[in-house]
Amino acid sequence: MINGINDGFKRRPAFLPFSPPQIGEEEIAEVVDTLKSGWITTGPKVKRFEEEFAEFVGAPAALAVNSATSALAIALAVHGIRPGDEVITTSMTFCSTAHVIEQAGATPVLVDVEPDTLNININQVKKAITENTRAILPVHLYGHPCEMDKLQETASRFNLKIIEDAAHALPASYKGRRIGGQGSTAAFSFYATKNITTGEGGMLTGENEFIKQARVWSLHGMSGDAHQRNSKEGTWKYDVVLPGFKSNMTDIQAAMGLHQLRRLPSFQARRQEVVRRYNSAFANMAQLQPPVERNGISSAWHLYVIRLNLDTIDIDRDVFIAELRKMNVGTSVHFIPLYFHTHFRNRYGYKADDYPVATSNFNRIITLPLHPGLTDEDVDYVIAAIKYLLECHSKT
Ligand SMILES: Cc1ncc(COP(=O)(O)O)c(C=O)c1O
């Protein structure tokens, strides 16, 4: 039916991607400057990016790395997570949240989510704690912070570490404090679709001593200022003190990051405007549920995820997405719950029935286009396309 949009809907000519990167002339000039500087790997721009990022989120210190996945892996290593340990995390996340736990030799214990935010459910966390539990790895899903007070209270009662997966959470706040400045360690992502990007990249925040150790883990376990060894002030001598990773960020990436960070407030203002426009268009609609923002929270609005009320329409989520695509609206699904993937099902025997909230919501979620480059016309087009489809497929 939508092919050709014959009836009453004028299809826009260009495809609308759900989250393209926003690269400006400043980023390009700074990257070129780096390329010409003779110093392209970890150097002065990484150091500046780390300092400015730590200050921005209110963290004592920060370590720039090549991905959020690396940041999480390093955090687990610094906390000494090892074989036999269990780390509790959410079932509704990207696979790398759980992979890093497995790569440390530990077991990812998946729990169900809260119905409104789809964030990790603290009551399920409490039920999953055993004598082998060492850490909780909450994910601030879609940029909406988890209930940090409750998580911290449980963590301190059971002597557990908290490692926040903050891949989506720049710049989110919980009770007036930025994520990254909550006292525990947090891992941010600068992947191409994130609120700021360095192409690939990540940042780990935490206490000074924690980040000092993390820095050693991030570069082959080499002590001291080993990564400066090729500079005039450096020395060829180094000592390897642990079996580290190769996860350092380059100055080329930091060159982008420095300018992306400066532009973040204006990116964010536009994201919030787009969200307001979506929210007011979707309020009180019987066929879908818009996302929430709880009291005391400022979401990073990394992703705008609606949920279809499937009993009101005669198509399923997948057909809805296919039809939106034909109308040149790019969407996605975040996420396929981990227990639906072959690996997690086969290795741990996780079953969909054990996660009623994640399972019942998975079939309903659609991620809409959300980025600072959207014009009001783009947003109105997405809204019109969705309303049109819902009307065409309404059961009543
Ligand atoms: C929730 C979550 N955690 C971790 C990651 C991994 O981030 P990166 O690609 O920077 O390793 C992602 C990536 O999209 C993610 O969505």
The ligand as an SDF file (V2000), in Angstrom:
LIG
                    3D

 16 16  0  0  0  0  0  0  0  0999 V2000
   24.7880    0.2780   25.5630 C   0  0  0  0  0  0  0  0  0  0  0  0
   26.0910    0.1880   24.8370 C   0  0  0  0  0  0  0  0  0  0  0  0
   27.1830   -0.1920   25.5170 N   0  0  0  0  0  0  0  0  0  0  0  0
   28.3860   -0.2740   24.9210 C   0  0  0  0  0  0  0  0  0  0  0  0
   28.5350    0.0280   23.5930 C   0  0  0  0  0  0  0  0  0  0  0  0
   29.8850   -0.0900   22.9580 C   0  0  0  0  0  0  0  0  0  0  0  0
   30.3750    1.1340   22.5390 O   0  0  0  0  0  0  0  0  0  0  0  0
   31.6510    1.1830   21.5770 P   0  0  0  0  0  0  0  0  0  0  0  0
   31.1830    0.9430   20.1900 O   0  0  0  0  0  0  0  0  0  0  0  0
   32.2180    2.5630   21.7680 O   0  0  0  0  0  0  0  0  0  0  0  0
   32.5850    0.1310   22.0560 O   0  0  0  0  0  0  0  0  0  0  0  0
   27.4350    0.4240   22.8380 C   0  0  0  0  0  0  0  0  0  0  0  0
   27.6000    0.7490   21.4220 C   0  0  0  0  0  0  0  0  0  0  0  0
   26.7860    1.2240   20.7190 O   0  0  0  0  0  0  0  0  0  0  0  0
   26.1790    0.5100   23.4740 C   0  0  0  0  0  0  0  0  0  0  0  0
   25.0830    0.8910   22.7890 O   0  0  0  0  0  0  0  0  0  0  0  0
  1  2  1  0
  2  3  1  0
  2 15  2  0
  3  4  2  0
  4  5  1  0
  5  6  1  0
  5 12  2  0
  6  7  1  0
  7  8  1  0
  8  9  2  0
  8 10  1  0
  8 11  1  0
 12 13  1  0
 12 15  1  0
 13 14  2  0
 15 16  1  0
M  END
$$$$
